[in-house]
Structure formats: C-alpha cells, structure tokens
Amino acid sequence: MLLRYFIALSVFFTSLPLLADMPIGNSDLGQNKAFSCQFCHGVTGYSQRDDYPHLNGQNAQYLFSAMQGYQQSERGGVMAKMMQQQLSALNDQDLADIATFYAVQKAGKPSAE
C-alpha cells in the first residue's frame, strides 16, 4: 500500500512542468517596474475587476514562470497577446523583481483606510 502511494507521488511530481530558474528579485525595484501592471491588476496586485487575477500574495516563482510563459507565447487565453506585449521588453531580472513585489504584498482585498 505504501509503495503504491510513493509510486503515485513520483508519477505526479514528474508530470509537473519544470519551473524556470528565477533570479533573486528585489521588491522595491519591482514596484517601479510593475507600473503598467497596476492598470489591470491594481497598485498592490489586487484587481478591482473580477476578470483579472489578483497577484498580491502569490508565489513569486509561479508569477515569474507565468510571465515567462506569456513572453514566450506558451500561455493562452483572451488576454495572452496583451500580456505578451506588456512583458516583451522585460528581461528575467525585471520579471523576478515584479514577481517578488507582488509576492510580498498581503494577499486578499486591501483594507480601506
């Protein structure tokens, strides 16, 4: 029984896509580099629109890989072309900085002050 469990786990993990190596990101630099992102995803990554994903509090490695996927036309969807264009001038360090900025933001809807 235990052997079947380990086999199932190994099959599961080997079937996952490999995540790209991500440079160490700087959230302060990422905040500046994410300027154009705020129009759809909000200033801190919480989108005011239900059809745009919230980025605040997401895993930095996931965000980095997702942005690379858009750059390389590996991700689809209604907004894929627009995302590809927005990200086209950014290098891996820029993506890591932006991903880190959104990752350190508190997840969920920001409280009104």
Buried (B, 14 or more C-beta within 10 A) or exposed (E): EEEEEEEEEEEEEEEEEEEBEBBEBBBEBBBEBBEEBEEBBBBBBBBEEEEBBBBBBBEBBBBBBBBBBBBEEEBEEEBBEEBBEBBEEBEBBBBBBBBBBBBBBEEEEEEEE
